[in-house]
Amino acid sequence: MTENCNLCGFKCNVNRTERFGVCKCGTLPKLALVSEHFWEEPCISGTKGSGTIFFSGCNLSCIFCQNYEISANHFGKEVSIERLSEIMIEQQARGVHNINLVSPTPYVPAIIEAIKIARSKGFNLPIVYNTNGYDSVETIKALDGYVDVYLPDLKYYDNELAIKYSKAPNYFEIATKAILEMERQVGKPKFNEEGIMTSGLIVRHLVLPGNITQTKKILEWIKNNLSKEIYVSIMAQYFPTYKAKEDKLLNRKLTRKEYEIVLEITKDFKNGFIQELRRA
């Protein structure tokens, strides 16, 4: 899959054993952080935390990325596939609810092999695939049977904004096709006795200041194309960081009025979460 790489929406077709594609990632997984994370959605973090594995690098170039040191500057350490499998087992030993793969797209082939190895040694936690949404359908199909919970972003509706803010042409078309395949695989959400999602789909959307129309269109698509049983997570945590400080529209937080509009248009959804608006 990496010798003719089509893992994400760019479909670079490069041999990553010889040179980099758009993501500038190698073939072995590069990790920036392994942690017990308590600030995901309640059904992901629970009381014991989500066993996050943050991968270095990213296939997008979001000007507002809050983790730009990891995504853009590629902070991290390359590890073997065997070591990645050991980390999954070590996280399980810490008692976390799941393994949360953050920005995993460039490393999917290695991740699949690591899961196989870990499972052969007794690993049995749910796998959460925490992605920016710019995955090829072929990549999501390859993950069938390895991922239990899909946690994709759905960032943009308009192609112009996707290119301007993330250098991601045809983002909406690519992300929605991937999300439809995710839903096909996992179906209706399932939870254990602790209220932790063990299988299902949660679609995330970060509300950007001055772009409420995007949010309306995205939520309308979700309502018309996905099951009423899936979960929607509306994120109001935006603050200007990285290159967004230089953008005239994105150099501020959401206003109370924008937030209230979002509250109104989400009231018809059966399942989901919405963050409280951060104060200045």
C-alpha positions as CSV (number, residue, x, y, z in Angstrom):
1,M,0.0,0.0,0.0
2,T,3.0,2.4,0.5
3,E,4.9,1.4,-2.6
4,N,2.2,3.0,-4.8
5,C,0.6,5.1,-2.1
6,N,-3.1,5.9,-2.4
7,L,-3.9,6.0,1.4
8,C,-5.4,9.4,1.4
9,G,-7.3,11.8,-0.9
10,F,-4.2,13.0,-2.6
11,K,-3.4,9.6,-4.1
12,C,0.2,10.5,-4.7
13,N,1.1,7.1,-6.2
14,V,4.6,7.5,-5.0
15,N,6.8,4.7,-3.7
16,R,7.3,5.8,-0.1
17,T,10.2,3.3,0.4
18,E,12.1,5.6,-2.0
19,R,10.6,9.1,-1.5
20,F,8.0,11.1,0.3
21,G,4.5,12.0,-0.9
22,V,2.5,15.0,0.2
23,C,2.4,13.8,3.8
24,K,6.2,13.6,4.0
25,C,5.8,10.4,6.1
26,G,8.0,7.3,5.8
27,T,6.7,3.7,5.9
28,L,7.5,3.0,9.6
29,P,5.2,4.6,12.2
30,K,6.5,7.8,13.7
31,L,5.1,8.5,17.2
32,A,4.8,11.9,18.9
33,L,3.0,10.9,22.1
34,V,1.6,7.9,23.9
35,S,-0.8,8.9,26.7
36,E,-3.9,8.2,28.7
37,H,-6.3,10.9,27.4
38,F,-9.3,12.0,29.4
39,W,-10.6,14.8,27.1
40,E,-12.2,13.0,24.2
41,E,-16.0,12.4,23.9
42,P,-17.4,10.9,27.2
43,C,-18.0,7.5,25.5
44,I,-14.4,7.4,24.3
45,S,-12.5,8.6,27.4
46,G,-14.8,7.4,30.1
47,T,-13.3,7.2,33.6
48,K,-10.1,5.3,32.7
49,G,-9.0,7.4,29.8
50,S,-8.5,6.6,26.1
51,G,-5.1,5.1,25.2
52,T,-4.0,7.6,22.6
53,I,-1.2,7.0,20.2
54,F,-0.4,10.3,18.4
55,F,1.3,9.8,15.0
56,S,3.7,12.3,13.7
57,G,3.0,14.1,10.4
58,C,-0.3,14.6,8.6
59,N,-1.7,14.5,5.1
60,L,-3.4,17.9,5.6
61,S,-1.9,21.3,6.1
62,C,-4.5,23.0,8.3
63,I,-3.5,26.6,9.0
64,F,-5.3,26.5,12.4
65,C,-3.8,23.1,13.6
66,Q,-3.5,23.1,17.4
67,N,-0.9,20.3,17.1
68,Y,1.2,21.8,14.4
69,E,4.5,20.8,16.0
70,I,3.4,17.2,15.6
71,S,1.6,17.5,12.2
72,A,3.6,20.1,10.3
73,N,7.0,19.9,12.1
74,H,7.0,16.1,12.3
75,F,8.0,16.0,16.0
76,G,8.3,12.4,17.0
77,K,10.3,9.1,17.0
78,E,10.2,6.4,14.4
79,V,9.4,2.9,15.8
80,S,9.2,-0.6,14.4
81,I,5.9,-2.3,13.8
82,E,6.7,-4.7,16.6
83,R,7.3,-1.9,19.0
84,L,3.9,-0.3,18.0
85,S,2.2,-3.6,18.8
86,E,4.0,-3.6,22.2
87,I,2.8,-0.1,22.9
88,M,-0.8,-1.2,22.3
89,I,-0.4,-4.0,24.8
90,E,1.3,-1.7,27.3
91,Q,-1.7,0.7,27.0
92,Q,-4.1,-2.1,27.6
93,A,-2.1,-3.0,30.8
94,R,-2.6,0.5,32.0
95,G,-6.4,-0.1,32.1
96,V,-7.5,2.3,29.4
97,H,-10.8,1.8,27.6
98,N,-9.5,1.6,24.1
99,I,-6.6,2.4,21.7
100,N,-7.0,5.8,20.1
101,L,-5.0,6.2,16.9
102,V,-4.7,9.9,16.2
103,S,-3.8,11.1,12.7
104,P,-3.1,7.5,11.6
105,T,-3.8,7.7,7.8
106,P,-0.2,7.7,6.5
107,Y,0.7,4.7,8.6
108,V,-2.3,2.4,8.0
109,P,-0.4,-0.6,6.6
110,A,2.0,-0.6,9.6
111,I,-1.0,-0.2,12.0
112,I,-2.8,-3.2,10.5
113,E,0.3,-5.4,11.0
114,A,0.8,-4.1,14.5
115,I,-2.8,-4.9,15.4
116,K,-2.4,-8.4,14.0
117,I,0.7,-9.0,16.2
118,A,-0.9,-7.5,19.3
119,R,-4.0,-9.6,18.9
120,S,-1.9,-12.7,18.7
121,K,-0.5,-11.8,22.1
122,G,-3.8,-11.2,23.9
123,F,-4.6,-7.7,22.9
124,N,-8.4,-7.2,22.9
125,L,-9.3,-3.5,23.3
126,P,-11.5,-1.6,20.8
127,I,-9.5,0.4,18.2
128,V,-10.5,4.0,17.6
129,Y,-9.5,5.5,14.3
130,N,-9.2,9.2,14.9
131,T,-8.8,10.8,11.5
132,N,-9.1,14.2,9.7
133,G,-11.4,12.5,7.2
134,Y,-9.2,12.8,4.1
135,D,-8.9,9.0,3.7
136,S,-9.4,7.1,0.5
137,V,-12.2,4.6,0.5
138,E,-9.7,1.9,-0.3
139,T,-7.9,2.6,3.0
140,I,-11.1,2.4,5.0
141,K,-12.0,-0.9,3.3
142,A,-8.5,-2.2,4.3
143,L,-9.3,-1.4,7.9
144,D,-12.5,-3.5,8.0
145,G,-12.1,-5.9,10.9
146,Y,-9.3,-3.9,12.5
147,V,-11.1,-0.8,13.6
148,D,-14.1,-0.8,16.0
149,V,-14.9,2.9,16.4
150,Y,-14.4,5.5,13.6
151,L,-13.9,9.1,14.8
152,P,-13.5,11.1,11.6
153,D,-13.6,14.9,11.1
154,L,-15.9,16.4,8.5
155,K,-14.3,19.8,8.2
156,Y,-15.5,21.5,5.1
157,Y,-18.4,21.6,2.7
158,D,-16.9,24.0,0.1
159,N,-13.9,22.9,-1.9
160,E,-12.5,26.5,-2.0
161,L,-12.3,26.7,1.8
162,A,-10.8,23.2,2.0
163,I,-8.0,24.2,-0.3
164,K,-7.5,27.6,1.3
165,Y,-7.3,26.4,4.9
166,S,-6.0,22.8,4.5
167,K,-4.7,22.4,1.0
168,A,-7.1,19.6,0.5
169,P,-8.9,19.6,-2.9
170,N,-12.2,17.8,-3.1
171,Y,-12.2,17.3,0.7
172,F,-16.0,17.0,1.1
173,E,-16.4,14.5,-1.7
174,I,-13.5,12.4,-0.4
175,A,-14.4,12.6,3.3
176,T,-18.0,11.8,2.8
177,K,-17.3,8.7,0.7
178,A,-14.9,7.5,3.4
179,I,-17.5,8.2,6.2
180,L,-20.2,6.2,4.3
181,E,-17.8,3.2,4.2
182,M,-17.1,3.6,7.9
183,E,-20.8,3.5,8.7
184,R,-21.2,0.5,6.4
185,Q,-18.6,-1.4,8.4
186,V,-19.6,-0.6,12.0
187,G,-23.4,0.0,11.7
188,K,-25.3,1.1,14.8
189,P,-23.3,2.1,17.9
190,K,-22.7,-0.4,20.6
191,F,-21.6,0.3,24.2
192,N,-20.3,-1.8,27.1
193,E,-21.7,-1.7,30.7
194,E,-19.4,1.3,31.5
195,G,-21.0,3.4,28.7
196,I,-17.9,3.1,26.5
197,M,-18.5,2.9,22.7
198,T,-17.2,-0.5,21.6
199,S,-18.3,-0.2,18.0
200,G,-19.7,2.7,16.0
201,L,-19.2,6.0,14.2
202,I,-18.8,9.5,15.7
203,V,-18.6,12.3,13.1
204,R,-16.7,15.4,14.4
205,H,-17.0,18.9,13.1
206,L,-15.0,21.9,14.3
207,V,-17.0,25.1,13.9
208,L,-14.8,27.8,12.4
209,P,-15.5,31.5,13.0
210,G,-17.3,33.2,10.2
211,N,-18.1,29.9,8.6
212,I,-21.5,28.9,10.2
213,T,-22.9,28.3,6.7
214,Q,-20.4,25.4,6.3
215,T,-21.6,23.9,9.6
216,K,-25.2,24.1,8.4
217,K,-24.5,22.3,5.1
218,I,-22.4,19.6,6.8
219,L,-25.0,18.9,9.4
220,E,-27.7,18.8,6.7
221,W,-25.6,16.2,4.8
222,I,-25.2,14.1,7.9
223,K,-28.9,14.3,8.6
224,N,-29.8,13.2,5.1
225,N,-27.2,10.6,4.4
226,L,-26.3,8.8,7.7
227,S,-28.3,6.8,10.1
228,K,-30.1,8.7,12.9
229,E,-28.3,6.3,15.3
230,I,-24.8,7.6,14.6
231,Y,-23.2,10.2,16.9
232,V,-22.3,13.8,16.0
233,S,-19.7,15.7,17.9
234,I,-19.7,19.5,17.5
235,M,-16.5,21.1,18.6
236,A,-16.6,24.8,19.7
237,Q,-13.0,24.8,21.0
238,Y,-11.5,26.8,18.1
239,F,-8.9,29.4,18.9
240,P,-6.5,31.1,16.5
241,T,-3.1,29.4,16.5
242,Y,-0.3,28.6,14.1
243,K,-0.9,30.4,10.7
244,A,-4.6,31.2,11.5
245,K,-3.5,34.2,13.5
246,E,-2.7,35.9,10.1
247,D,-6.1,35.1,8.5
248,K,-8.7,37.9,8.7
249,L,-11.6,35.5,9.3
250,L,-9.9,32.9,11.5
251,N,-7.9,35.3,13.9
252,R,-10.7,35.2,16.5
253,K,-12.7,32.7,18.6
254,L,-16.4,31.9,18.0
255,T,-18.8,34.6,19.2
256,R,-21.7,33.8,21.5
257,K,-24.2,34.5,18.6
258,E,-22.4,32.0,16.3
259,Y,-22.4,29.4,19.1
260,E,-26.2,29.8,19.7
261,I,-26.9,29.4,16.0
262,V,-25.0,26.1,16.1
263,L,-27.0,25.0,19.1
264,E,-30.2,25.7,17.3
265,I,-29.3,23.7,14.2
266,T,-28.1,20.7,16.2
267,K,-31.2,20.2,18.3
268,D,-32.8,17.7,15.9
269,F,-30.0,15.2,16.2
270,K,-30.7,12.2,18.4
271,N,-27.2,11.3,19.5
272,G,-24.2,13.5,20.0
273,F,-22.1,16.0,21.9
274,I,-21.5,19.7,21.7
275,Q,-18.7,21.5,23.5
276,E,-19.3,24.5,25.7
277,L,-18.1,27.8,24.3
278,R,-14.7,28.7,25.7
279,R,-14.5,32.1,27.4
280,A,-11.9,34.6,26.3
